[in-house]
Amino acid sequence: MGTHEEDLPGLASALRAAVRGDVDFSATARALATMDASNYRRVPAGTVAPRDADDVAAVLEVCRAHGTTPVVARGAGTSIGGQATGTGVVLDLTRHMGGIVSLDPEARTAVVRPGLVLDRLRDAARPTG
């Protein structure tokens, strides 16, 4: 299951029309998302850096309409099991969706966006102990 090579221009165009985030189907973007910290290598159809949850929903809808193109959510790419790689569309959640929503030192909790890198959370929480 997935998108065939000849369908990539149509998929890329549909994604560009549907999302505010960055859509990149270039060879460079595909190569950068081919691997994570594991030994797995999967060349994706392309990448999308969604701006928000509405963009994520739009990507899912477009990919469903284009032959059920697989979608992989990717943070920092530190997975050692290959979960951050795929042959469909890779969602780069770190580019625009990596912020801290709230930090509560008393409750020792944080609400974060899905692309937040753990070191940024640690840096933000460090002054509060």
N, C-alpha and C positions, 0 to 999 in steps of 0.2 A: 504494500500500500504506500502511496506517496505520489509526489508530483513528478511527471516525466520531464526530461530536459527541454523538450519542445514547448512545454507549458510554462516555463519559468518567466518569459517576458510578460505573459498575461497575468500571472500571479503577482509579479512585482508591481505592475501597473495598478492592479486592483488594490494592493496593500497601500501604495502611495496615495491613492484616492481616498482610502478609508481611515488612515491614521495621521495624527499630527506629528508623531515621532519619526525617527530616521529609519528609512528602508534602504538596505544596501545589499544588492545581489552581485557585487563585483567579485572578481577572483580573490582580491585581497581580503575582503570581509569574510568570504567563505573560508579562506585558508585560516584566518585567525580564529574562527569558531570551530575548526575541525577537531581540536583536541582540548582536553582538560588535563588534570594532573594524573589521569590514568594512562594506560597503554592503548586505549581505544582511539581510533581515528575514523571519523565519519564526516564526510563533506556535506554540509547542509545546502539546501536550495538557496538560502539567503538568510539575512539577519534583519531583525527589526528591534530598534531601541524605543519601546513605547514610552510616552510621556506620562501616562496615568492608566488607571483601571479601565477607562473607556477605550483606550487604545488597545489594551490587551483583549477586551471583549471583541473589538472590531477585527483584530488579527484572527481570533478563533473563528469568527463568522466567515471571513474571507477564505481561510484555509479549509473550512468545512465545505464551502461552496466549490472549491477547486479540487475536487477529487479526494476529499478528506486528507489533505496534506498534514503530516504530523507536525506538532509544535512542541518545542522543548524550551522550558524556562531555564535561564542561565544566570547565575550570580557571578561570582568571581572566577569560576572555572576551576575550583580547587577539588572537585570531586575526584576520588580515586577509583570510582566504580563506573565511570563513563556516563553518568546521568546528565552531564552538561553538554553532551554531544548528540547529534541526530542528523538525519538525512532530509528533514523538512525545513521548517522555519525555526531559527533559534531566536528566542526573545532575550535580548541583552538588557537585563533589569538593572544593571549597575549604572548605566549612563545617566538616566533621568529619574530612576525610581529607587534611589539609594539613601534617602534621608531618614532622620529621626523625627517621628511624629510627637512623641512625648517621652520624658524621662522623669521618673518619680523615685528620688533617692530614699524617701521614707519607706515606701512599699517595696523598694528594690526591684522595680519593674520598668520596662521600656516598651513602647509601641514603635515599631520601625516599619519602613517600607521594604518590600521584598528584595531589593538589590543592595541593601546596606552591607558593607564589609565590616566584619566583626571588629577590626582594629579601630575603625571610626567610632563605634559604639563604646569601646573601652576608653578611648581618648576622651569622649564626652562625659563618661561616667566617673573617670578617675578623680576629678576635683571634689566629688561628693563622697568619695570613699566607697 
